[in-house]
Every structure is written in C-alpha cells, then in structure tokens.
Amino acid sequence: MALTAAVLGTVAATAVPAAADDDQPTREQILADCASSEGQCTFNDPKIGEAFLGEARQVSDLLYNCSSSPASQTLSWADTVGSSHSVGGSVTVSGGLEGIISASLTATYNYTWQSSHTETSTATVTVAPGEVGWISRAQVMQRISGTWQTHYEDRKWDHYYWFVDDVITSPAPNGTDGKRSAVMVKSRKMTAEEKKACASEKAASGDRVFTRAS
C-alpha cells in the first residue's frame, strides 16, 4: 500500500497548471528549480521534429538611396538565433536547462544540440532611387518535444515529483532535412519621414547614399 500511495502521488502531480494556486507551482517555477538545480531534473522522451525555415528578419543596417540612380553598397550582417521553449522564455537565459537538454538528446539520438547559432558575413545591396534596402536572414529551425521530470529530496508543493511537458524551438544545422538557411536582399519605398531624413543628410554631409541602424 505504501508503494501504491507513492505512485499515485506522482501521477497526481503530473498536471502542472499555467497559474499557481495554494498548493501547486507554475510551469515557470518548476523550470526555475531545474535551472538552479534545486530540483534534480531530466528531460525525458525527447522527440525531434522535422526542420523548417524560421521567419526572415533584418540582420543589417538600412541603406538609403537619396540619389536619382541605382546605388550599390556592401553591407556587413550578423545574426544570432537562440532557443525558446513553450513554457516561457529563452533556454539560454535559463542556465542549467541547456546542459540537461543536450545530455538527453546525446543519449537518445547521439545528436549534438545547439542552443544558439551565430553567423556573420557581407552582401552587396542594390537600391533603386528613393528606396531603402537591407539584408534579411531566415535560420533553419527544429522543434524538440519532451517532458521535464523534477525530483525533490523533500516534498515541495506536497510532492516529490513534478512533470512538465515542453516544446523547444532551436536552430538546426544547415542542410537538416534538406532545409537551408536563407540570406535575402530586400527593399521598399521610403516613407515621408525617411525622405525628410534624405534632405537633412544631403544638407549636412552632401551624401546621397547612406546607411543607418534600424
């Protein structure tokens, strides 16, 4: 009977609410204990989803063409893509969670997981008169699902064990599942405010083509 009671206690603790009540933690509290090692945590039954191309985002300064002819300039770009999880927040900010996830994936799939990825390079941007150009990049991503298991030496929130389902979205190596990261040159028409900035720039320095951080 003692063993049955212990098992039932574990099962009862499986469902963790999004918001805490008097005797149950939030998902964020459980993961905070995992990150700080207050709870002894593992990331169980990890499953790796198919790779996909993440949303493109601006990674360079903006190039303004205030002249009357097309202008080209080489721009440097840098892009760092991190990991996030469905429970909330960045995996990298959560400290000790990185090592737990990596160990679980290595043991299960012999898969080298990266919580973040950084790339830098240059590209030539050509902008038509009266337009703004920039470089965008989309990173290959993967979703990893699994269950956090936390074990406390002493009961916490009236249980020794708590379980939290999670889905982690993180950068994947180029070529994963046939997907490759993409670098794109984009442009658009200047706004009225940007046209005023053109006039100010020409008056101050005589430059008809210039760059600014977004």
N, C-alpha and C positions, 0 to 999 in steps of 0.2 A: 504493500500500500504506500510506503514511503516513496518508492521509485515512481509509482503512478502519479503521485502528487507532484513530484518534481517535474515529470514530463508535462503534465497538464499546466503547471506554472509557466513552463517555457512556451507552450502553444498559446496560452492566454496572452503572452507578451508579444506575440508576433506582429499584431497590427499596431502600428505607431501612428497617431493622429498628426495632422498638419499643424494643429494648435494644441498646446498643453492644457490639461485640466489639472485637478488637485493631485492626482497620483500617476500621471503619465507624462513622459517627456515629449518634446517636439522632435522631428527628424533632425533638425539642426543641432539640438542638444546632444543627440546620440553621436552624430558625426564629429562634433567638437570633442567629445570624450575619446573617440577613436584617434583623432589628430593629436591630442595631448597625451595619449597613452594612459589616461585614467581608466579606460576600459580596454581589455585585451581583444583586439578586433581582427577579423579576417574578412576577405571579400570572396564570397562563395559562389560556385557555379557560374563563372563568367562566360558570357556568350558574345562573340564578336559579330557585329552586323556588317552588311555589305558597304563598301566605301561609297562615298558620294562627294560631289563638289560643293564646297561651302559657298556662302554668299560672297560675291565680289565686294571689295571695299577699297577705298582710296589709300594708296601707300606712298605717294609722293607729294611734293609741293604742287601748287597750281601754276600753270604757265599762261600768262595773259598776253594776247596779241592785240595791241592797240594800233598796229600799222595797217596799211592798205594792201598788203600782200601776205601770202602764207609765210609762216615763220617756223623754223625747226630748232629744237634745243635738246641736248642730252640731259636727262634728269636722273638723279640717284633715287633709289627707293629702298625701303626697309619694311619688313613685315614680320611681326611676331604673333603667332596664333597659339593660344593656350587651351586648356581643357576646362570644361564646366560639367556639373552634374545636376540631375533633375531635382535633387533635394534642395539645392540652392547654393550659389556662389561658385567661386573658382577652386578647382582642385589644387592648384599650386599655392593659393593662399592658405589652404587648409593643412599645410605642413605634412604631417606624418601619413596622410592618406596616400600620397604618391607612392611611397615605398610598399604599402600594403597592396595596392592595385597592381604594381609592377611585379611583385612576387607571385601574386595569384595567376597572372597571365603567363609568366615564365613557366610556372609549374604545370599549368594546364595545356598550354599551346606551344611552349618554347618560343613565345612571341615577345620581342623587345618593344616595350611600350614607351612612348614619349609623351610626357605631359604638356610639352610645348615645343614649338618649332620656329626657328628664325631663318629668314633668307634675306639677302641684300644683293642688289645689282644695279645696273643702269639701263636706260632705254631712251631712244630718241622719240620725242613727241613733236608732231607737226600740227600746227593750229592755224585755222583759217582766220582771216581778219575779223575782229570783233567777237572772237570766241575765246573760251578758256579750256585748256587741256590738262590732263593728269594721267597718272598710271594707276590702274586698279589690279588687284590680285585676288584670286579665289584659291583656297587651300583644299587639298584632298582631306576629307574627314571620315571618321568612323564612330559608330555608337557601340558602347560596350555595356551590356546589362548584367546585373548580378545582385547579390543580397549581402549587405553588411551584417555580420554577426558580432555582437558585443557581449563579452563576458566580464562581469564584475566579481571581485573577490568577496565583497559584501553586497547584500541586496541593495539595489538602487531603484527607486520608483517601485519598490516591492517585488523586484525580480532580479535574478542573477543574469538572465539572458534577454537581450532585445535584438530584433531583426528589422532591417530597413531595406526595402527594395530601392535600387538606384539605376539610372541610365547615365553613363558618362560619355560625353561627346568630346573627342580629342583629335588632333592632327594625325594623319597617317602618311607613311612614306609614299613618295611619288610612284605611280605605277600600280598601286594596290587595287586589285580587282579591275585592272585596265583603266583606272582613272588617273588623270594627271592634273597637277595644279596649273592654273592659267594666269598669264600676265597679259593685260589688255591696256591699250591706249584709248582713252575716252575724251570726248569734248562736248561742249554745249555753248549756246549763245550767252553772251554777257548779260547780266541784269543791269537795270538802270543805275544802281549804286556802283556796280563794277565799272561802268562806262565813266562815271564821275572819277573813280579812282585812276582810270587811264589818264584823264585830263590832268589830275594832280601829279601823277608820276612824270608825265611829259614836261610839266611846268617845273618840277623840282630837279629832274636829272636829265631830261631830254630822251630818256629811254622809251621806246615804243613797244618793246617786248620785255617783260619782267616776270619774276616768279615771287610767290608769297606762300607761306604756310597756310593751310586751310584753317 
